[in-house]
């Protein structure tokens, strides 16, 4: 009898371990227009979120929600050629946002197009209500697209895409398609541009601003001659691409470059800076070269093509590899966003079509659809946990993930799915929908309970350029002082509030977790926030 009870307890405990999930879904919402909608990015506004993308009629789409995912407004921007779409959205100066987009039209919401016969990079600046402040077309008379970009601490923006133009805003073209970036100030003026490429096909993939105010950017490149790419280990048949990483200073002067991968396809999808270098979130089909010994999971999709793993590469500040590891199963895995965590590890949001290897909990028949795949690794790349999120269909997040405080994340995805698995809000399963979800990582401990604290509010959180702090008016009479304290306990900024809202310029502070401390002659209150 005792044995049976013990066996029951053990079986119950094992089932509990299998069923328990590290991420909990706090709330979710679905949205849709009369056309299919595609999500590309999301930004926190302090009082909610703005989702950026496009719809099936190729109109630029913006959707605003509150902090609980309730719909607030929708804006669309387009012209008569219906070739407009947003790829990224970033904070600008206080209360405004940059939208990195593409445009084929030369009329409608496109104010002025100097290159009317080409598809070009389109940068739109909007206010907090989605109203256009200005828009600018950049590029030339071939085709130019702002595929991704980066916010810059001087309240400008960098668009990073690709170009085949030899005129207009493109200072140099090395042949065919080059990776091309352009820096634009807050008034919409070009500051500089930079091309990376050679005689063959070179396309942008990721870019961040680094702590020294320069940039770390990556492209995928095929075999070619000339130009400014120094790699020499390309696939001579041009079937697969190599990942190229380049470091620029703040004026777009090339400081160094590195190439990563093996004999198959290798691509850098996201980058995060650490205290001692960088973490590159890559996809790879290779098992040799730099991927040797990383644990690539060989597999083939339903068409017989070799499949990809997520490949994390930790480097020093010169781009030298410190460690690398592969994660995945038999079918395809790829990363979208990577974030640092408070314990020195990393959390990766991406996609999977597998249900073996490192992947479990997939919601479909393996190989046919994509789930959102989230995994947590420690500082040396050891897998700590993983979780599949989705339903019986495809879920794609592109760049649309935000890291909040207290182990929380908000993601938005394009759903071609139905109300199955984790999804319970779709109203039309025959169209693509926008899915907005708040998640909590339950493995990080109890989050700080400050949401309902009426004495201290900070926004946006995460912040990038400005941090706004709200306190009740009566506290101004009590010798109140506001301090920003870094993770090591050092006070990095101090300010005395002169009204109920105080703005901190945080452009010079490195990314990480901080504490805002309000002190007066009666007590003190703290609030955690994140700088990205």
KELUM-679321 format. One record per residue (C-alpha): chain; residue in one letter; residue number from 0; y, z, x. Coordinates in steps of 0.001 Angstrom, whole numbers, plus 500000, padded with zeros to 6 digits. Each point is the difference from the previous one (the first is absolute). Layout:
residues N
NUSE  cadena  residuo  num       v       w       u
NUSE       A        A  NUM       Y       Z       X
...
***
This chain:
residues 532
NUSE  cadena  residuo  num       v       w       u
NUSE       A        X    0  500000  500000  500000
NUSE       A        X    1  502401  500871  502811
NUSE       A        X    2  499072  496718  501704
NUSE       A        X    3  500806  498016  496832
NUSE       A        X    4  503361  501736  499626
NUSE       A        X    5  500830  499346  503639
NUSE       A        X    6  498962  496361  499657
NUSE       A        X    7  502191  499642  496905
NUSE       A        X    8  502967  501519  501816
NUSE       A        X    9  499523  497701  502996
NUSE       A        X   10  499673  496941  497793
NUSE       A        X   11  503103  500997  498031
NUSE       A        X   12  501938  500567  503240
NUSE       A        X   13  498950  496623  501392
NUSE       A        X   14  501011  498252  496795
NUSE       A        X   15  503324  501800  500137
NUSE       A        X   16  500558  498812  503554
NUSE       A        X   17  499209  496429  499044
NUSE       A        X   18  502181  499953  496861
NUSE       A        X   19  503010  501881  501397
NUSE       A        X   20  502811  497641  501024
NUSE       A        X   21  502709  500780  502584
NUSE       A        X   22  502651  498100  497997
NUSE       A        X   23  500875  500956  496451
NUSE       A        X   24  501955  497720  497658
NUSE       A        X   25  502905  502014  498562
NUSE       A        X   26  501322  497334  497646
NUSE       A        X   27  499945  496240  499559
NUSE       A        X   28  501919  497321  498107
NUSE       A        X   29  499599  496282  499382
NUSE       A        X   30  502717  497405  499464
NUSE       A        X   31  500071  496288  499289
NUSE       A        X   32  502352  497190  499047
NUSE       A        X   33  499117  496887  498027
NUSE       A        X   34  498737  498499  503278
NUSE       A        X   35  497504  501261  502551
NUSE       A        X   36  501675  502432  502393
NUSE       A        X   37  499348  500486  503710
NUSE       A        X   38  500970  503189  501871
NUSE       A        X   39  501149  499744  503615
NUSE       A        X   40  501929  503190  500860
NUSE       A        X   41  501461  503228  498649
NUSE       A        X   42  502903  502269  500983
NUSE       A        X   43  500920  503559  499014
NUSE       A        X   44  503438  500415  498414
NUSE       A        X   45  500056  503792  499777
NUSE       A        X   46  499868  499924  496205
NUSE       A        X   47  497086  497566  499836
NUSE       A        X   48  498659  496787  501505
NUSE       A        X   49  500867  496299  500159
NUSE       A        X   50  497046  497612  500154
NUSE       A        X   51  500686  496546  501477
NUSE       A        X   52  497978  496797  499706
NUSE       A        X   53  499887  496846  497894
NUSE       A        X   54  498327  498548  496921
NUSE       A        X   55  497945  496904  499343
NUSE       A        X   56  503123  497980  499175
NUSE       A        X   57  501231  500876  503513
NUSE       A        X   58  502922  502151  498997
NUSE       A        X   59  500961  502944  502186
NUSE       A        X   60  498955  503136  498110
NUSE       A        X   61  501344  503567  500252
NUSE       A        X   62  498687  502896  497881
NUSE       A        X   63  501609  503470  500006
NUSE       A        X   64  498174  503161  498870
NUSE       A        X   65  500775  503698  500011
NUSE       A        X   66  498104  502552  502116
NUSE       A        X   67  497156  500209  497458
NUSE       A        X   68  499536  496247  499768
NUSE       A        X   69  501880  499465  496731
NUSE       A        X   70  501561  496550  499694
NUSE       A        X   71  503816  499926  500379
NUSE       A        X   72  501023  496372  500536
NUSE       A        X   73  498893  496571  501172
NUSE       A        X   74  502031  497278  501747
NUSE       A        X   75  499077  496404  500865
NUSE       A        X   76  501831  497622  502325
NUSE       A        X   77  499282  496269  500264
NUSE       A        X   78  501288  496438  499959
NUSE       A        X   79  498935  496683  498497
NUSE       A        X   80  497284  499304  502589
NUSE       A        X   81  498167  503253  499149
NUSE       A        X   82  499038  500772  503614
NUSE       A        X   83  501446  503495  500408
NUSE       A        X   84  498127  503165  500903
NUSE       A        X   85  500505  503343  501749
NUSE       A        X   86  497858  501108  502949
NUSE       A        X   87  501616  503260  501110
NUSE       A        X   88  502620  502473  498738
NUSE       A        X   89  501840  502502  502224
NUSE       A        X   90  502808  502558  499681
NUSE       A        X   91  503439  498749  501029
NUSE       A        X   92  503148  502147  499977
NUSE       A        X   93  500097  502895  497523
NUSE       A        X   94  498637  498994  496600
NUSE       A        X   95  499418  496331  500881
NUSE       A        X   96  496952  497972  501074
NUSE       A        X   97  499108  496867  501966
NUSE       A        X   98  497450  497613  498484
NUSE       A        X   99  498354  497658  502516
NUSE       A        X  100  498969  496939  498018
NUSE       A        X  101  499484  496262  499983
NUSE       A        X  102  501785  497350  497935
NUSE       A        X  103  499383  496338  499216
NUSE       A        X  104  502868  499644  497537
NUSE       A        X  105  503606  499191  500804
NUSE       A        X  106  501484  501140  496704
NUSE       A        X  107  499691  502760  497420
NUSE       A        X  108  499914  503355  501786
NUSE       A        X  109  500118  498300  503408
NUSE       A        X  110  503742  500130  500602
NUSE       A        X  111  500214  497459  502837
NUSE       A        X  112  497262  498035  501762
NUSE       A        X  113  501063  498028  503105
NUSE       A        X  114  496478  498548  500274
NUSE       A        X  115  499275  498760  496442
NUSE       A        X  116  496899  497949  500838
NUSE       A        X  117  498047  502827  501640
NUSE       A        X  118  498351  503312  499189
NUSE       A        X  119  502014  502700  501773
NUSE       A        X  120  500297  503698  500759
NUSE       A        X  121  502000  501665  497216
NUSE       A        X  122  501470  503473  500446
NUSE       A        X  123  501389  501732  496925
NUSE       A        X  124  501925  503272  499998
NUSE       A        X  125  499805  501969  496752
NUSE       A        X  126  501383  503267  498673
NUSE       A        X  127  497974  502832  498462
NUSE       A        X  128  499944  498212  496620
NUSE       A        X  129  498618  496786  501476
NUSE       A        X  130  503318  498171  499732
NUSE       A        X  131  500612  497442  502727
NUSE       A        X  132  502766  500929  502468
NUSE       A        X  133  499554  496869  502106
NUSE       A        X  134  497323  497492  500983
NUSE       A        X  135  499690  497769  503063
NUSE       A        X  136  497783  497070  501001
NUSE       A        X  137  498874  499801  503645
NUSE       A        X  138  497921  497351  501722
NUSE       A        X  139  500243  496261  500541
NUSE       A        X  140  498977  496667  498545
NUSE       A        X  141  496238  500397  500466
NUSE       A        X  142  498318  503009  498351
NUSE       A        X  143  500739  503641  500820
NUSE       A        X  144  498604  503096  498364
NUSE       A        X  145  500804  503713  500353
NUSE       A        X  146  496414  501249  499792
NUSE       A        X  147  500746  503625  501008
NUSE       A        X  148  502809  501994  501618
NUSE       A        X  149  501315  503357  501113
NUSE       A        X  150  502824  502322  499069
NUSE       A        X  151  502344  500661  502930
NUSE       A        X  152  501714  503322  500652
NUSE       A        X  153  503483  498423  500201
NUSE       A        X  154  499662  499089  496263
NUSE       A        X  155  499064  496393  500692
NUSE       A        X  156  496712  498231  499335
NUSE       A        X  157  497654  497748  501959
NUSE       A        X  158  498078  497284  498199
NUSE       A        X  159  496878  498850  501851
NUSE       A        X  160  498190  496885  498902
NUSE       A        X  161  499304  496541  501327
NUSE       A        X  162  501934  496799  500392
NUSE       A        X  163  499518  496347  500882
NUSE       A        X  164  503736  499216  500035
NUSE       A        X  165  501907  498841  503059
NUSE       A        X  166  503479  500406  498533
NUSE       A        X  167  502081  502351  497853
NUSE       A        X  168  499526  503673  500809
NUSE       A        X  169  497041  499357  502319
NUSE       A        X  170  501186  500117  503597
NUSE       A        X  171  496666  498932  501553
NUSE       A        X  172  496874  498283  498711
NUSE       A        X  173  497020  499706  502347
NUSE       A        X  174  498066  497500  497890
NUSE       A        X  175  498182  499995  496655
NUSE       A        X  176  500377  503435  498328
NUSE       A        X  177  501464  502940  501933
NUSE       A        X  178  500220  503661  499127
NUSE       A        X  179  503707  500423  499227
NUSE       A        X  180  502119  503080  499425
NUSE       A        X  181  503644  500363  499061
NUSE       A        X  182  502171  503108  499910
NUSE       A        X  183  502555  500166  497187
NUSE       A        X  184  502692  502678  499663
NUSE       A        X  185  500850  501884  496806
NUSE       A        X  186  502579  497357  499032
NUSE       A        X  187  497494  497156  500319
NUSE       A        X  188  501132  498612  503349
NUSE       A        X  189  497534  498734  502601
NUSE       A        X  190  499950  502224  503123
NUSE       A        X  191  497285  498223  502033
NUSE       A        X  192  496743  498097  499641
NUSE       A        X  193  496866  499799  502140
NUSE       A        X  194  497023  497616  500081
NUSE       A        X  195  496533  500641  501420
NUSE       A        X  196  497588  497107  500316
NUSE       A        X  197  498787  496905  501801
NUSE       A        X  198  498929  496463  499083
NUSE       A        X  199  497499  501077  497363
NUSE       A        X  200  499827  502227  496901
NUSE       A        X  201  501524  503502  500332
NUSE       A        X  202  500618  502268  497001
NUSE       A        X  203  501589  503442  499539
NUSE       A        X  204  497911  503002  498980
NUSE       A        X  205  501733  503394  500562
NUSE       A        X  206  503185  501572  501387
NUSE       A        X  207  501544  503483  500342
NUSE       A        X  208  503171  501408  501535
NUSE       A        X  209  499046  502281  502906
NUSE       A        X  210  501534  503339  500970
NUSE       A        X  211  502020  498351  502814
NUSE       A        X  212  501661  497788  497325
NUSE       A        X  213  498010  496958  501110
NUSE       A        X  214  497197  498271  498127
NUSE       A        X  215  496232  499637  500243
NUSE       A        X  216  498784  496830  498293
NUSE       A        X  217  496771  498063  499725
NUSE       A        X  218  498960  496441  499223
NUSE       A        X  219  496751  498109  499689
NUSE       A        X  220  499798  496993  502286
NUSE       A        X  221  497727  497050  500695
NUSE       A        X  222  499481  498091  503247
NUSE       A        X  223  503077  498172  501241
NUSE       A        X  224  502224  499231  502977
NUSE       A        X  225  503549  500843  501016
NUSE       A        X  226  502144  502489  498135
NUSE       A        X  227  500203  503704  500776
NUSE       A        X  228  496436  501174  499222
NUSE       A        X  229  498163  501122  503108
NUSE       A        X  230  496436  500291  498605
NUSE       A        X  231  497365  497669  501442
NUSE       A        X  232  496836  501076  498187
NUSE       A        X  233  500398  497991  496778
NUSE       A        X  234  497171  498336  498117
NUSE       A        X  235  500124  496390  501339
NUSE       A        X  236  498730  498688  496657
NUSE       A        X  237  502955  501675  498230
NUSE       A        X  238  497645  501395  497368
NUSE       A        X  239  501023  503620  500643
NUSE       A        X  240  503309  501700  500820
NUSE       A        X  241  500976  502608  502586
NUSE       A        X  242  502202  503054  499371
NUSE       A        X  243  503163  500008  502130
NUSE       A        X  244  502165  503136  500269
NUSE       A        X  245  503516  499855  501417
NUSE       A        X  246  502577  502679  500778
NUSE       A        X  247  503694  499125  499639
NUSE       A        X  248  503104  502026  500709
NUSE       A        X  249  502686  500465  497336
NUSE       A        X  250  501611  496667  500928
NUSE       A        X  251  496724  498057  499744
NUSE       A        X  252  499399  499724  503729
NUSE       A        X  253  496263  499761  500716
NUSE       A        X  254  498799  503027  502015
NUSE       A        X  255  496238  499444  500036
NUSE       A        X  256  497146  498448  498050
NUSE       A        X  257  496270  500601  499655
NUSE       A        X  258  497128  498100  498387
NUSE       A        X  259  497066  501652  498232
NUSE       A        X  260  496659  498927  498631
NUSE       A        X  261  496852  498094  500746
NUSE       A        X  262  498617  496531  499362
NUSE       A        X  263  500498  500071  496206
NUSE       A        X  264  502905  500823  497665
NUSE       A        X  265  502208  503005  500903
NUSE       A        X  266  503203  501047  498243
NUSE       A        X  267  502387  502995  500103
NUSE       A        X  268  500929  500968  496431
NUSE       A        X  269  502041  503187  500499
NUSE       A        X  270  501412  502122  502832
NUSE       A        X  271  501004  503648  500294
NUSE       A        X  272  501644  501714  502963
NUSE       A        X  273  498567  503279  501320
NUSE       A        X  274  501161  502584  502567
NUSE       A        X  275  498195  498149  502792
NUSE       A        X  276  499814  496382  498894
NUSE       A        X  277  499060  497938  496965
NUSE       A        X  278  497148  499644  497524
NUSE       A        X  279  499223  496433  498937
NUSE       A        X  280  498168  499461  496698
NUSE       A        X  281  498169  496714  500475
NUSE       A        X  282  497345  497839  498392
NUSE       A        X  283  497351  498376  502188
NUSE       A        X  284  497001  497693  499784
NUSE       A        X  285  499257  500453  503703
NUSE       A        X  286  497376  502124  501736
NUSE       A        X  287  500933  499050  503570
NUSE       A        X  288  503091  500103  502199
NUSE       A        X  289  502228  502947  499149
NUSE       A        X  290  497760  500794  497000
NUSE       A        X  291  496920  500587  502181
NUSE       A        X  292  498544  503450  499353
NUSE       A        X  293  502312  500679  497039
NUSE       A        X  294  497138  499865  497486
NUSE       A        X  295  500653  496725  498167
NUSE       A        X  296  497823  499638  496860
NUSE       A        X  297  498677  496452  500002
NUSE       A        X  298  499692  498326  496620
NUSE       A        X  299  500503  496794  498024
NUSE       A        X  300  501699  499388  496671
NUSE       A        X  301  498488  498112  497083
NUSE       A        X  302  501192  496723  501529
NUSE       A        X  303  498298  500686  503318
NUSE       A        X  304  503207  500830  501884
NUSE       A        X  305  500045  502874  502486
NUSE       A        X  306  501690  503080  498532
NUSE       A        X  307  502711  502321  501314
NUSE       A        X  308  500236  503701  500834
NUSE       A        X  309  503015  502257  500171
NUSE       A        X  310  500662  500470  503721
NUSE       A        X  311  502266  502867  501112
NUSE       A        X  312  501471  499642  503489
NUSE       A        X  313  501846  502896  501677
NUSE       A        X  314  502282  498933  502862
NUSE       A        X  315  502469  501606  502373
NUSE       A        X  316  503679  499027  500004
NUSE       A        X  317  499232  496950  502168
NUSE       A        X  318  497365  498667  497622
NUSE       A        X  319  496984  500980  502118
NUSE       A        X  320  496956  500890  497866
NUSE       A        X  321  499119  503719  499990
NUSE       A        X  322  497198  499755  497406
NUSE       A        X  323  498881  497711  497192
NUSE       A        X  324  497507  500300  497140
NUSE       A        X  325  498727  497798  497161
NUSE       A        X  326  499411  501138  496425
NUSE       A        X  327  498293  498230  497128
NUSE       A        X  328  496757  498604  498645
NUSE       A        X  329  498227  496699  499570
NUSE       A        X  330  502786  498270  498056
NUSE       A        X  331  503762  499793  500568
NUSE       A        X  332  502354  502875  500820
NUSE       A        X  333  503658  499681  500958
NUSE       A        X  334  502903  502478  500401
NUSE       A        X  335  503351  499912  498219
NUSE       A        X  336  501884  503155  501018
NUSE       A        X  337  499405  502840  502465
NUSE       A        X  338  501753  503393  500076
NUSE       A        X  339  499954  502986  502326
NUSE       A        X  340  498813  503278  498495
NUSE       A        X  341  501087  503572  500691
NUSE       A        X  342  496838  500807  501966
NUSE       A        X  343  500625  497210  502540
NUSE       A        X  344  497617  497544  498346
NUSE       A        X  345  500536  496851  497971
NUSE       A        X  346  499404  498840  496445
NUSE       A        X  347  499377  496306  499381
NUSE       A        X  348  500393  498162  496679
NUSE       A        X  349  498257  496655  499782
NUSE       A        X  350  497309  498088  498126
NUSE       A        X  351  496205  499726  499988
NUSE       A        X  352  497268  497905  498446
NUSE       A        X  353  497143  502042  501515
NUSE       A        X  354  497858  502870  498834
NUSE       A        X  355  498202  500838  503230
NUSE       A        X  356  500795  500928  503591
NUSE       A        X  357  503102  502186  499892
NUSE       A        X  358  500701  499126  496346
NUSE       A        X  359  498660  501778  496928
NUSE       A        X  360  501181  500234  496398
NUSE       A        X  361  500818  496280  499617
NUSE       A        X  362  500580  499115  496327
NUSE       A        X  363  498478  496512  499914
NUSE       A        X  364  497001  497945  501020
NUSE       A        X  365  500403  499806  503781
NUSE       A        X  366  501708  496924  501357
NUSE       A        X  367  501682  498670  496888
NUSE       A        X  368  503185  502009  499378
NUSE       A        X  369  502406  502229  501942
NUSE       A        X  370  500478  503739  499580
NUSE       A        X  371  502854  501927  501552
NUSE       A        X  372  498421  501848  502932
NUSE       A        X  373  501610  503137  501449
NUSE       A        X  374  498685  501668  503144
NUSE       A        X  375  501119  502932  502136
NUSE       A        X  376  499333  500202  503751
NUSE       A        X  377  500905  502656  502549
NUSE       A        X  378  502188  499496  503083
NUSE       A        X  379  497168  498295  501910
NUSE       A        X  380  498856  497764  497155
NUSE       A        X  381  497051  502019  498690
NUSE       A        X  382  499465  499270  496297
NUSE       A        X  383  500549  503186  497967
NUSE       A        X  384  499811  498674  496443
NUSE       A        X  385  500282  496830  497957
NUSE       A        X  386  500427  499105  496357
NUSE       A        X  387  499951  496848  497866
NUSE       A        X  388  502592  499706  497234
NUSE       A        X  389  499886  497384  497255
NUSE       A        X  390  497978  498510  497186
NUSE       A        X  391  497852  496992  499154
NUSE       A        X  392  502278  497334  501463
NUSE       A        X  393  502469  499415  502827
NUSE       A        X  394  502653  502528  501068
NUSE       A        X  395  502513  498976  502690
NUSE       A        X  396  502735  502246  501417
NUSE       A        X  397  501672  497701  502599
NUSE       A        X  398  502661  502317  501549
NUSE       A        X  399  500559  502131  496907
NUSE       A        X  400  499156  503540  501158
NUSE       A        X  401  502393  502932  500543
NUSE       A        X  402  499179  503260  501780
NUSE       A        X  403  501567  503051  498332
NUSE       A        X  404  499965  503664  500994
NUSE       A        X  405  497117  502403  499401
NUSE       A        X  406  497220  497437  500450
NUSE       A        X  407  501231  497776  497172
NUSE       A        X  408  500155  496203  499927
NUSE       A        X  409  501253  497476  497482
NUSE       A        X  410  498483  496536  499979
NUSE       A        X  411  500518  496937  497877
NUSE       A        X  412  497404  497268  499686
NUSE       A        X  413  499428  496632  498412
NUSE       A        X  414  497137  500382  497525
NUSE       A        X  415  497711  497195  498918
NUSE       A        X  416  497734  502507  498333
NUSE       A        X  417  499382  502028  496851
NUSE       A        X  418  499800  503612  498856
NUSE       A        X  419  497057  501029  502140
NUSE       A        X  420  499517  502374  502921
NUSE       A        X  421  503314  501612  500915
NUSE       A        X  422  502067  497703  497749
NUSE       A        X  423  500886  501077  496458
NUSE       A        X  424  503305  498347  499098
NUSE       A        X  425  499503  496209  499834
NUSE       A        X  426  501044  498429  496707
NUSE       A        X  427  499172  496353  500799
NUSE       A        X  428  496894  499566  502201
NUSE       A        X  429  500520  496207  500071
NUSE       A        X  430  503196  500176  502086
NUSE       A        X  431  501060  501513  503301
NUSE       A        X  432  501666  503365  499537
NUSE       A        X  433  502079  502388  502111
NUSE       A        X  434  498235  503334  500602
NUSE       A        X  435  501954  503056  501195
NUSE       A        X  436  498069  503106  501076
NUSE       A        X  437  500849  503369  501554
NUSE       A        X  438  497243  501482  502191
NUSE       A        X  439  499542  503376  501667
NUSE       A        X  440  497916  500540  503127
NUSE       A        X  441  498195  503225  499085
NUSE       A        X  442  498811  500535  503588
NUSE       A        X  443  503439  500946  501371
NUSE       A        X  444  500323  503363  498248
NUSE       A        X  445  502331  501151  497243
NUSE       A        X  446  503218  497940  499939
NUSE       A        X  447  503340  501753  500007
NUSE       A        X  448  501120  500682  496427
NUSE       A        X  449  503626  498969  500088
NUSE       A        X  450  500215  497345  497295
NUSE       A        X  451  501377  502366  497376
NUSE       A        X  452  502202  502046  502344
NUSE       A        X  453  503498  499686  498466
NUSE       A        X  454  501777  501194  503162
NUSE       A        X  455  499111  497174  502358
NUSE       A        X  456  499202  496335  499389
NUSE       A        X  457  499660  497279  502655
NUSE       A        X  458  499700  496229  499530
NUSE       A        X  459  498755  497482  500838
NUSE       A        X  460  496789  501504  501321
NUSE       A        X  461  498809  498395  502247
NUSE       A        X  462  503452  499214  501400
NUSE       A        X  463  500961  497390  502560
NUSE       A        X  464  503759  499774  500537
NUSE       A        X  465  501672  502606  497780
NUSE       A        X  466  498786  503270  498525
NUSE       A        X  467  501843  501232  496928
NUSE       A        X  468  499912  503724  499184
NUSE       A        X  469  500979  501484  496642
NUSE       A        X  470  500806  503700  499493
NUSE       A        X  471  501648  501862  497100
NUSE       A        X  472  503795  500185  500211
NUSE       A        X  473  500136  503811  500031
NUSE       A        X  474  498227  500091  503384
NUSE       A        X  475  502981  498393  501742
NUSE       A        X  476  501807  503329  499705
NUSE       A        X  477  497303  501945  501821
NUSE       A        X  478  500450  498693  503568
NUSE       A        X  479  497130  497563  499532
NUSE       A        X  480  498678  498051  502975
NUSE       A        X  481  497479  497128  499981
NUSE       A        X  482  497699  499480  502987
NUSE       A        X  483  497414  497315  500783
NUSE       A        X  484  497167  501386  502139
NUSE       A        X  485  497343  497882  501749
NUSE       A        X  486  496271  500712  500166
NUSE       A        X  487  500477  502004  503222
NUSE       A        X  488  502483  502378  498362
NUSE       A        X  489  503094  498490  501642
NUSE       A        X  490  503181  499638  497949
NUSE       A        X  491  501017  496347  500318
NUSE       A        X  492  502847  499784  497453
NUSE       A        X  493  502312  502565  498399
NUSE       A        X  494  502566  499435  497281
NUSE       A        X  495  502085  502123  497639
NUSE       A        X  496  499995  498549  496470
NUSE       A        X  497  503407  499229  498530
NUSE       A        X  498  498708  498958  496571
NUSE       A        X  499  496785  500119  498007
NUSE       A        X  500  498682  496901  501821
NUSE       A        X  501  499889  499765  503796
NUSE       A        X  502  498900  496926  501972
NUSE       A        X  503  498324  500269  503425
NUSE       A        X  504  499989  496986  502330
NUSE       A        X  505  496417  500089  501361
NUSE       A        X  506  499899  496592  501703
NUSE       A        X  507  499634  501542  503479
NUSE       A        X  508  497090  502277  499066
NUSE       A        X  509  496425  498860  500757
NUSE       A        X  510  497441  499594  497243
NUSE       A        X  511  498140  503156  499047
NUSE       A        X  512  499938  503080  497787
NUSE       A        X  513  503122  502193  499772
NUSE       A        X  514  501222  503081  498140
NUSE       A        X  515  503376  500260  498290
NUSE       A        X  516  501151  503613  500013
NUSE       A        X  517  502836  501287  497819
NUSE       A        X  518  501439  503307  501208
NUSE       A        X  519  502726  502138  498438
NUSE       A        X  520  501013  503654  499995
NUSE       A        X  521  497402  500858  497348
NUSE       A        X  522  496786  498136  500839
NUSE       A        X  523  498518  496767  501338
NUSE       A        X  524  497935  497199  498446
NUSE       A        X  525  498000  497264  501757
NUSE       A        X  526  498802  496546  498992
NUSE       A        X  527  497712  497687  501954
NUSE       A        X  528  500746  496279  500303
NUSE       A        X  529  498813  496999  501983
NUSE       A        X  530  501955  497537  502140
NUSE       A        X  531  498387  496576  500305
***
